[in-house]
Each structure stands twice: as C-alpha cells, then as structure tokens.
Amino acid sequence: MFHLNRLWGSVVPTQSVGTSNAPECYITKMNLDKISTQLIFIILFGVSCFLCEVKSAYSLPADDVTPIVNEEYFPAVHKAFTNAKKSILCVMYMAKLDKGHSGGDEYQLVLDLINAHKRGVKVLVVFDQNVKFWEKGKKRDKLERKSEYAYDLLLSAGVPVFYDSENRVTHSKVMVIDRYITIVGSTNWTYSALRKNHEASVIIRSRDVAVAFERKLEKIEKLSAK
C-alpha cells in the first residue's frame, strides 16, 4: 500500500496488511506527471475535435455588400422593391405614415409594396405590436401599434400583412427580396429616420444570406389585427 504527500511528491510506501515480503509498489512524481500530461492531451484533443465540427452561423458567402447611410436608404430600397420579380419579405419595427402627407418617402415605400403585389410579386409584411410592458398599472396592458395606418393601407390593397406577438418586441428592420437581396439596418420607415436621423444599413447580395434570414424571420408569430 502507499499514500501520497499533499504536494504530489514521492509516494511513501507502507507494507500491506497481512502480506509478508511482498514487492513494494512505488509511484514516483515522474509517473504522475506523465499520467497528467496524457490526460491533458486527451482532453485537448477531444475539445479540438468538437470545435472542428462547430460551424459559425454567420460565415456565409456574399457577392456584394453595399453600405447605405442616411439619405442613401430610400432610393436604394425603392429601387430594390421596384425591381423585385418574385418575392418580398418585409419585417419592419415601425412604418409611421402621415395620412395628410402621401408624398413622403416612408409612404412611398409602402406604396412600392402594394405595387409589387399588384404585379404578381409574393409580398409578406410583418409589423411590430406590443403591450407597454415598461409602464406600470393599467398602462402596462395597453396595446401599442406603431404602424397602424400602413397596416390598413396594405390590408385594403390585398397585401398579406400581419402583426407579431404582442408579448414580444420585433425590433427588426429587414427586407429579403427575390431570395437574393437582403436589406438590414437601423432605419425605420418614418420621416425622422429617412430625412433627419443618422441611420446605417447594408444591402447584401447573397442567396445564402437571404435564405438564412428568411428561415429565421418566417418563425415570427403572425397575427391579424382584431
């Protein structure tokens, strides 16, 4: 038998009970270091093999990425909607239109979706709605719809348009066009965002990126207005 000292030193041998003249077993510090090294190697090898199997969800190829900043946003999105051939998926946190100002850029983008629908493009729009969970008391349960007029315009034109779940904020500003062009960034469809604010978005031309976004966005719960 044997026992180890506290600092992984040499083993102090003791004679086994009931055994006479038996060979003594020794484990030296060298042997322990060797075993430790082998165990560390096995663990690191296993971790390395696991990491080789993990692929980043964001490492997708793109043909082109174009920044669109501030006033560059509207003409770029307007052109993309106008040239759409097959499909437009639009998930927008806020499209705040002024009924008395139908000439605004934000109004035109909604009209672009309607026009695309009329020429046979498959259009799907999702707007955010949510209860005011940051408020207290009765105000907390009040439902907020920031894109109500835009919703009504699209619905009256026959465009498939929905709200998300009221219990979760959909803060996305994403459009996927023809499963190839993805437009994503900070820009809402409001007068302030399109005319006054500093906003930053990108146009990504990539089928892989577009399909990845579509799969994620299609999982958003879609509800009709009551």
N, C-alpha and C positions, 0 to 999 in steps of 0.2 A: 504493500500500500504506500501511498505518498500523499503529501499535502504541499500546496503552493504557498509561497510567501505573498504578501499583499501587493508587491510591486512587480509581479511577473518575473521574479528572479528564479534562480535554480530551485529545483524541487528537492525537498528534504525527504529522503527515503525513510520508511519505517517498515518493520518486519510485519508481515501478515500474521494475523492471529491464527493459531492452530497450524502454522506452517513452519517447518524447520528446514534450514539450509536451502530455501527456495531462492531462485535468482531474483535479485532486486530489480525493480522497474524504475528507470530514470527518464524523465522528460526534461530536457535542457531548455534554456531560454532560446537557443538557436532553433530547436524544433518548433517551439511555439511561434516564433517569428515566421517561420516557413509556412506553418498552417494558416496564420493570419493573412499572409501575403496571398496565398492561394484562394482564400475565401473572398478577399477584396477583389481579386482578379475575376472570380466567377460572378460576383455581384455586378461589377462594372460591365462585364461582357453581356450579362443579361439585360441591363439597362440600355446599353448601346443597341442591342438587337431590337428592343422595344421601340426606341426612338427612331430607328430606321423605318419602322412601319407607320409612324405618325406623319401624316402629310398636312401641311398648312392649308386651312380652309380658304385662305386669301391669295395663294400663289396661283393665279390664273393668268393666262396669256392675253394680251390686248394688242390689237392692230394699231390703235392710236388713242391717246388721252389728251384732251384739249381743255385747258382751264377756261372757265367763263366767269368773269368777275364783274360785279356791279351791273352797269347798263349793257354789258355783253350778253346777259342771260336771256332777255326777252327775244331778240332776233334769232338767237340760236335755237331756242325751244320752239318758237313759231315756225321756223324753217323745218325742224325735225318733225313736227306734227303735220305740217302741210305735205311733206314728202313721204309720210307713212303709207305703207302699202298693205300690210296685213293686220297688225295689232298694235295697240297702245294700252299699257297697264300704267295707271297713274295713282300713286298713293301720296296724298297731299295733306299736310297738317292743317293748313289754312288757305282758303281761297275766298278772300273777303272782297266782294264786289259792291259797288255803289250803283243802285238801280238808276240813279239820275246821271250816271257817267258811263254810258255804254262804250265810249271811245277809249277807255283806259286799257293799258296793256294787260292787266290782270283779267279784265273782261274778255279781251281778245283771245287769250289762251283757252278760256272755257268755250268760246265760240269755235276755236280750232278743233277741240274735241268733238263738238257737235257736228262740224263739217266733215270730220274724218268718219264719224259714224254714218253719216248720210251717204258717203261714197263707198261704203261697204267694209270699212276697216273695223275689226273687232276691238271695241273700246270697253275698258273696265276701269271705274274710278272708285276710290275709297277715300273718304274724308274722316277726320278725327271728330269724335264727340266724347265728352267725359263729364262725370259729376265733379263738382268743385270740392275735391277731397281735401284741399288745403284750407277750406273755410271751416267755421265752427257752427254748431247748431243746425237750424233748418237750412241755412245757405249751403251746407255741405252736400245736401241731396239734390240740389238744383242742377238740372242737365244743361250743359253748355255746348252749343253747336255754332262753331265759328264760320262755317261755310254754307249756311242755310240757303241763301239766295242762289248760290252756284249749284247747290244740290237740286233745287227746284227747277232751275233752268235746264240742267242735264236730264232730269227725270221727265220733264214735259216734252223734251225732244226725243225721248225713247232710248237714251243712253243708259246702259246698266250702271247705276251709281248706288253706293252704299255708305253707311257709317260703320265705324268699328265698334267694338265693345265699349260701353260707357264706363267700365271699370278699369280701363287701361288707356293710357295716352299713346296715340300713334303720332310720334313727332317726326316721322319720315317725310322727306320731300324727294320722291324718287319717281322716275318715269322709265319704263322699258318699252322700246319701240322696235317692232319687227324682230324681236328676239335677237337683236344685234346691238342696238344703241341703248346705253344706259346713261341717264342724266341724274346726278345726285349731288346734293349740297345743302346749303343753309337757306336757300331762297324760298320763301313762301310766296303765294300769289296775292300780294297786297300792294297798294300804292306805295307804301313806305319801302317795302323790300325791293320793288322794281325801280323806284325813282330816287330814293333818298339814302337808303342804308348802304353800308359796306357789306356785301354778300360775296360768298365764294362757292362755286360749284364746278363740276367737271363733266365733260362728255366723254364717255368711254365706249370705244367701238370694239366690241369683243362678244362673240357668240357665247363663250363660256361664262363670262361675267353676267351677261343678260339672263341666261338660263338660271344661273345661281340666284340672282336677285328674284326672278320670277317665282322660283320654288319657295323662297322664304316669304315673299310678300303674299303669295296665294294662301298662306296659312293664317293670315289675319282674319279674325272673325268678321263676317259681313252681315250687317243688319239694315233692314229698310226702316225709314222714318215712320213713326207711329202717329 
